[in-house]
């Protein structure tokens, strides 16, 4: 067998394994990828009220397939085959037999450290709910009420694991009341997009509760203290990450920058975008927008079209483009309104309207968006200025090339998102 053939077979085999792994995980796709930690301080320790989607606890605990093609079931689950796919349901009979078992998985996978010492926890309560029917969990009071209410999940009809959230209370007897501690997780369920997990940590020490935000599996410990600045910083960083990781927002800001013919024009554009998205970020987050399923793809389609328009403006002749700085301001405000709605969608995933210090968190997230936007400007503008020194032709060539690239990508997004929007009408 030739080396080339071996390489082809190796690639095919690798692709097969990847596809098989994805297929095997398909039944664990999440309806929710948010974990909420409420930390209650006591005179001698900490009590954690945690809401976590059930797949985070069991997705990595299935066994090898048997003769029937079904893997051995993970704890608190049963298996079946639907349409050729292995699916998993919660096994409420096992939950009744071992009501704290899911909590033990949480306790084993949670690392709470204070003064360089890891403390074990004691599971006090566990309850399970169907996604969409779960009690409120935005505040410590709501979490306590949810725990007191107990499980709301019914035996019939059977419920997919991906449609279940688990509420767990774990008490950590430290022997003293800590002013600072770290929180980390050892859970690694192998779920698609698990690195995008939104973790919200609310600490209820003396004074107002402080809110901390982090993304991912929390393999790296999150430092929690009574520092209000530390809590705010986590939301600022989330805003930065959102705009820098949101390629559509990045392309739009780049088109704004390359379309400016001077610092004055750049200021009008950036300010207009800031005003626009600040307004709808707040309105969208608080629910003052349509709630139909069509609305999200409608906004996303509008964002794609705004990139195309911004790319068009970027290659206009100077006289046409610079006819009025106020006109450009109005245009970018309108475009910013669309992008602000996009920001509000992601903020909904990490924060609830009834969460403590909501305005503080909202403002910090918005500041993070501005910092991310400024970072894009600080990279793009000097590069454009460098080409401008080489003469009008190199500068225009760069401007047109970037605009065409951004417009082409956005055109494909507009097609895909517009199709989704029309399907939902």
N, C-alpha and C positions, 0 to 999 in steps of 0.2 A: 504494500500500500504506500502510495506516495505521501510526502510530507503535506502537500496541499490537501489531499483527501483526508488525512488525519485531522488537519485544522478544521476542515468543513464539518467533519463528524463531531469534533469537540464542540464547535459552536452550536451545532444542532442539539447536541445532548444538553449543553448548558441552557439553551433556550427552552428545551423541554422541561428541565428541572424548575426553571424560573416560572414557567406557565403553570406547571403542576402545583408549585408552592402557592402561587396567587389563587389558583382555583380552590385549593384546600383552605385558604383563608377567607374565601368570598362570603361564607356564611357568618363571618365575624365582622363584616363591615358595619360601621357605627352609624346610628342615627344621632349620636351625640359624642363629642370628643372633649368634654369639659369636666374637670375635677375641681370641686370646691371644698376648701378646708376652712372650717371655723375653729379657731383656737381659743378655748376658754381657760382663763387663769384661775387656779385655786390657791389655797394657802400653802399647799405642799406639792404642787405639780401642775400638769397641763391636761386638759381634756380636748381631744380632737373629734369634731363632728365632720365626717367626710361623706360627700356624695360622689360616687364613681360609677361610670358605665360598667356593667358586668363583664364585658369582653376583656377588660384590662386585668381581671382577676383569673380568668380561666382559659383564654385563647391559646396559651402556650402549654396547656396541660392535657391535651388529647394524646392518646397513645397510638401505637402502630395499627394499621388496618388489619382486620380479621378476614376470614374466608368469605364473609358476606360483603366485603369491600368497605365496611364501616370501621372507622378508628374506634378504639376504646374511648368511652365518654370521659370528658373532663369532669372534675368534681362538680356536683350540683347541676349536671346537664344530662340530657339524653340525645341520642343521634337518630337521624332518619335520612332518607334519600328522597329529594324532590327534584323532578326534572333532571335527573342525572347528577345532581349536586348534593354533597353532604351538607346537611343543615343541623343546627344545634338548638335545642329548646331547654329552658330552665326546668329543672326537676324539683318541683315544690315539695314532693314527698321527702326527698333527702334534706331539703331545707328545714322541714318540720322536725325531722329526726335530729339534725345537727344545726340548730338555729344560729349558732355563733361561728360556724365553720367558715363562711365567707369572710367574716371579720378576722379570723385567724390568718387568712391569706393576706389581708390588708396589714395586720400587725407585723407579720413576718417580713413583708415587703416595704415597711416604712422605717426609716432611720431618723430618730429624733435624738439630737446631740446637744448637750448643754455643758459648758465648761470642759470640753474635750472628752466627755463621757457619753457613750450611747446608753440610753435607758430603754428597757423593755416596757411594753404596754400591756394593759389588761382590757380585753374586749368586753364591753358592757352591753352593747345592743346592736342588732342588725335588722334591717327591714328592706324589702324589695318592692319596686314599683315599675309599672309600665311607662316607657317614655311618652310624654304628652299627657299623662294622667297623674304624674308625681306631685306631691304637695310642694309648696313653696320652700325654698332653701336659700334665699338671698341674704338673710340675716341670721344671727345666732338664735334669736327668738323663733324664727320660722323653722330653723333646723331642730330646735328642741321640741317644737310642736309636732314636726314631722316624725321624730323618733317616738314621741309619746303616742301618736296615732297608730304606729305600727305598720305592717305591710298592707298594701292595698291591692297587690297583684292577685288575680283570681286563677284558680286551677284550670278553668275552661273559659275560652279556648286556649290551647297551648301557646306559649309566648316564646318567640325567638330570643336567644341570648342577646342579640344586638339591640333588642327593644326593651332591655331591662336596665334600670339604675339601682344601685345598692347604697343604702345609707348605713354608715357604720359609726359607732362611738367607741373610741379607744382612750382609756385613761392612763396617763404616765405619772406614776408616783415618784417624783424626784426627791422629795424630802424637803424642798424649799420652793419658793416662788421665783422662777427665773426672770431676769429682765431681758435676756437675749438667748437665742438658741438657733439651731439649724435644722432644716427639714429636707429630707431626700427620699427617693423611692428606688427600690431595687426591682420593681416590677418591669418586665420587658416582654409584653405579650406578643410581639411580632406582628402587630396590626399595620395595615396600609396607612401611611400618613401619620403614624403615631408621633413623629417628631413635631407635628403641628398641634399636639395636645395643648389645650389652654388650661392652665392651673391658676386658680384664684385662691389666695391665702389671706384670710381676714383674722387679725390678731386683736383679741379683746382684753388687753391689759388695762391698767388704770387710765382713765380718760377716754377720749373718742377711739373707736376701733380704727386700726390702720390696715390698709389694703395693699397687698403685694401681688405682683403679677409675673408669671414666668411661663415660658413655652417649652414643650417637650416632655420627656419622661422624668425629669427631675433627678437625673443621675448625679448631677453636680448639686451639692447642698445649697439650699436657699437660706441665706442669713436673714433671720427675722428679729427685729429689735423694736424698741419704742421710738425709733427715729422716723419722724414723719417724712423727712427728706428721702430716706431709703425707700419708703413705700411709693412716694411720688416718682422716684427715679425708675422704678420698674414699669410704670405706665408710660413714661417718656420714651423709654427704650422700646416698648411695644409699638408705639407710634412710629418711631424711626424704622423698626424692622418692617412694619406693614407697608410703608411707602417704598422702601428699598427693595423689598421682596415682591411687591406688586408691580409686575413688569408693565402693565398698562399705565399705571400712574407714573412710572419712570419715563416711559416714552412720551407721555404728554408733557411732562416738565421739560424734557430735552427739546421738544418741538417749541415750547414757549421760549426757551433760551435762545435757540438758533434763529428764531424769528425776530428777536430784538436787535435793533440797529444801533443801540447805545445803552448806557446805564440807565438813562431816564426811561427809555422804552421798556427795559428789563424790569425796572421798579414798578411801572404801571401793570405789567403782566403778572408778576409774582404777587403783588398786593391784591389784584383782582381775584386771582386763584385762591389766595388765603381767605379773603372775605367770603367768597362763595362757598368753599367747602366747610368753613367754620359754622356757617348758618345751618346747612342741611345735615352736617354731622350731628348736631344737637337735635334738630327736628326729627331726623330719622331714628336716632337712638331712642328718643322718648315716644316714638310711635305715631308722630303726626304725619304719616305718609300712608298710602294705600297698603293693605295687608294681603292682597291677592297673590296667588302663586306666580302670576305673570309679572309682578312688579320688579323682582330681582333681575330676571333676564332683560326686562325693558331698560332698567338702569344700566346694566352691563353693556347692552347694545349701544345705548347713548354714549357711554364712556368711550367705546371703540370709535364711534362716529366723531366724537370730539377730538380724538387723536388725529383722525384723517383731516379734519378741518384745521387743526393747529399746524399740521404738516403743510397744508395748502397755504396758510398765512405766512409760513416761514420762508416761502420762495417767492412771495410777491415782490414786485419792484418797490424800491424805497418810497417813491412818491405815493404809491397807492397804500402801502402799509402804514406809513407814518402820518396819514392825513389827520389823525386825531388820537392823542394819547388816551383821552377819555373814552373814545370809542373802543379802543383795544381793552381798556379797563372793564367796560361793560361786557364785552365778549368773554373775557376770561372769568368774570364773576359768574356768568351764566354757565360756563363750562365747569367752574369750581363747584357749582350747586350739584351737578351730576356726580362729580368725584366725591363730594362730601357724603352723599348717600352711600356710595361704595364703602367709604371708611366706616359709616355707621353700622353696616352689615357685620363687619368683623368685630366691631366693638360689642355688638349684641352677644357674640359668642363668648366673651370673656367677662362681661359685667352685666348685671341686671339693674333695672331702673330703681329697685328698692334697696340696692346695696348701700352700705354706709359710705359717707364721704363721696357721694356720687359726683358732685360738681368738681371736687378736687381731682378725682380720677379722670373725669371727662376732659378737664382743662389740661392735665398732664399728658394725656394721649394726644390731644390736639397740638401741644407744644412739640411732642415727638414727631408728629407729621411735618411740622414746620422745619425742624432740625433736619429731617431726612430730605425734605425739599431743598433746603439750603446746601446740603452736601452735594446734591445733583448739580445745582447751579455752580458751586465752587469748582467742580470738576469740568463741567461743560464750557463755561464762559472763558476761562483762560485758554482752553484749547482753541476755541473759536477766535479769540484775540490773537493767538499765535499765527493762525492761518491768515488773519487779516493783515498782518505785517508783511506777509509774502506777496500781497497784492489782491485786488478784487477778484481775480479769476480763481485762485486757489480757495479763497474764502467762500465764494459762491459755489464752487464745486463741492466743498465739504457740506455746505448748507443743503444743497440739492440732494446729495447722496444720502445724507442722514434722513432728510425729510421723506425721500422715496422709500427708504428701508422701513421707517416707522409707519408710513402710510400703508405699505404693502402688508405688514403684519397686522395692522389694525383693520384692514379691509377683510382679511380672513376671519378675524375675531367678530367683526360686524356680521358677516355671513352666518357663522356658527351660532352666535348669540341671538341674532335676529330670527333664525330658524326656530330656536328654542322658545323664543317669545311668541312667535306666531302659533306654535303648537299648543301653547297654554291658553290662547285666547278662546 
